[in-house]
Amino acid sequence: MEFQSCVKIINEWDIVAARQLGRNVAKELGFGTVDQARITTAISELARNIYLYAGQGGVSIEKLNINGKSGLKIIAEDQGPGIEDIRRVMEDGYTTSGGLGAGLPGAKRLMDDFDIESIPGEGTKIIATKWLR
């Protein structure tokens, strides 16, 4: 890890700031426009979930360089209510907000690696990585 930056998610404008940070870092790393769009969409979904369900939290962006392989890691973390049934929220079409239900499953599909940890009553941490091809 050579670089990390974090955007606190408190209001809807912070979602925009997190997206912009992710796009800028992805561009710096050499990701093409399609992967930049995938990364910013995943960040948007993760940041929006923090805002809607936890009230506040943070999105961190890290540049990765592991064994000559470059990538970008997103860490979305909150101390909100947590997720009772991770398997259920990862099902396509499941929604608690009346949306399309593409949030977390959609973010997972957009990234190469996706890990979610959640403890009810304590919060949620999601780590998603996209590798440069």
C-alpha positions as CSV (number, residue, x, y, z in Angstrom):
1,M,0.0,0.0,0.0
2,E,1.5,3.3,-1.0
3,F,-1.5,5.7,-0.8
4,Q,-4.7,5.8,1.2
5,S,-7.3,8.5,1.3
6,C,-10.7,8.5,3.1
7,V,-13.9,10.3,2.6
8,K,-16.2,10.6,5.6
9,I,-19.8,9.8,4.6
10,I,-22.2,12.1,6.4
11,N,-24.4,13.5,3.7
12,E,-25.3,12.9,0.1
13,W,-22.5,15.2,-1.2
14,D,-19.9,13.0,0.5
15,I,-21.1,10.2,-1.9
16,V,-20.2,12.4,-4.8
17,A,-16.8,13.2,-3.2
18,A,-16.0,9.5,-2.7
19,R,-17.0,8.7,-6.3
20,Q,-14.7,11.5,-7.6
21,L,-11.8,10.3,-5.4
22,G,-12.2,6.8,-6.7
23,R,-12.3,7.9,-10.3
24,N,-9.2,10.1,-9.9
25,V,-7.2,7.3,-8.3
26,A,-8.4,4.8,-10.9
27,K,-7.4,7.2,-13.7
28,E,-3.9,7.7,-12.0
29,L,-3.4,4.0,-11.9
30,G,-4.2,3.6,-15.6
31,F,-7.6,2.0,-15.5
32,G,-9.6,2.5,-18.7
33,T,-12.9,4.5,-18.8
34,V,-15.0,1.3,-18.5
35,D,-13.2,0.1,-15.3
36,Q,-13.2,3.7,-14.0
37,A,-17.0,3.6,-14.4
38,R,-17.3,0.2,-12.7
39,I,-15.2,1.4,-9.7
40,T,-17.1,4.7,-9.3
41,T,-20.4,2.8,-9.5
42,A,-19.3,0.4,-6.8
43,I,-18.1,3.2,-4.6
44,S,-21.5,5.0,-5.1
45,E,-23.4,1.9,-4.0
46,L,-21.2,1.3,-1.0
47,A,-21.3,5.0,0.1
48,R,-25.0,5.2,-0.4
49,N,-25.6,2.2,1.8
50,I,-23.5,3.8,4.5
51,Y,-25.6,7.0,4.2
52,L,-29.0,5.2,4.1
53,Y,-28.5,2.5,6.6
54,A,-25.7,3.6,9.1
55,G,-26.1,7.4,8.9
56,Q,-22.3,7.9,8.7
57,G,-19.1,6.1,8.1
58,G,-16.2,6.2,5.7
59,V,-14.9,5.1,2.3
60,S,-11.2,4.6,1.9
61,I,-9.4,4.2,-1.3
62,E,-6.0,2.5,-1.5
63,K,-3.6,2.1,-4.4
64,L,-2.2,-1.5,-4.4
65,N,1.0,-2.9,-5.9
66,I,1.5,-6.5,-5.0
67,N,4.1,-8.6,-6.8
68,G,4.1,-6.2,-9.7
69,K,0.3,-6.2,-9.9
70,S,-1.5,-2.9,-9.5
71,G,-5.0,-2.4,-8.3
72,L,-7.4,-0.2,-6.3
73,K,-8.9,-1.3,-3.0
74,I,-12.1,0.3,-1.6
75,I,-12.9,-0.1,2.1
76,A,-16.4,1.0,3.1
77,E,-16.9,1.0,6.9
78,D,-19.5,2.1,9.4
79,Q,-20.6,1.6,13.0
80,G,-24.3,1.3,12.0
81,P,-26.8,-1.4,12.8
82,G,-25.0,-4.1,10.9
83,I,-26.6,-6.6,8.6
84,E,-28.5,-9.5,10.1
85,D,-28.5,-11.8,7.1
86,I,-25.6,-11.2,4.7
87,R,-26.7,-14.0,2.4
88,R,-30.1,-12.4,1.9
89,V,-28.8,-8.9,1.2
90,M,-26.4,-10.4,-1.4
91,E,-29.4,-11.8,-3.4
92,D,-30.3,-10.0,-6.5
93,G,-33.5,-8.1,-6.2
94,Y,-33.5,-7.9,-2.3
95,T,-34.1,-4.4,-1.1
96,T,-35.1,-2.7,2.1
97,S,-35.2,0.8,0.6
98,G,-37.6,0.2,-2.2
99,G,-34.8,0.4,-4.8
100,L,-33.9,-2.1,-7.5
101,G,-32.1,-4.3,-5.1
102,A,-28.8,-4.2,-7.2
103,G,-26.7,-2.5,-4.5
104,L,-24.4,-5.0,-2.8
105,P,-24.7,-7.8,-5.4
106,G,-24.2,-5.2,-8.2
107,A,-21.1,-3.8,-6.4
108,K,-19.7,-7.3,-6.0
109,R,-20.1,-8.0,-9.8
110,L,-18.4,-4.8,-10.7
111,M,-15.2,-5.6,-8.7
112,D,-12.7,-8.5,-8.9
113,D,-12.7,-9.3,-5.1
114,F,-15.4,-8.5,-2.6
115,D,-15.5,-9.3,1.1
116,I,-18.2,-8.3,3.6
117,E,-18.1,-8.5,7.4
118,S,-21.0,-7.3,9.5
119,I,-21.8,-7.6,13.2
120,P,-25.4,-6.7,14.1
121,G,-25.4,-3.8,16.4
122,E,-21.7,-2.9,15.7
123,G,-21.3,-2.2,12.0
124,T,-20.3,-3.3,8.6
125,K,-17.0,-3.4,6.7
126,I,-16.7,-4.1,3.0
127,I,-13.5,-4.5,1.1
128,A,-13.6,-4.5,-2.7
129,T,-10.7,-4.7,-5.0
130,K,-10.3,-4.1,-8.8
131,W,-7.0,-5.2,-10.4
132,L,-5.5,-3.4,-13.4
133,R,-5.4,-5.7,-16.4
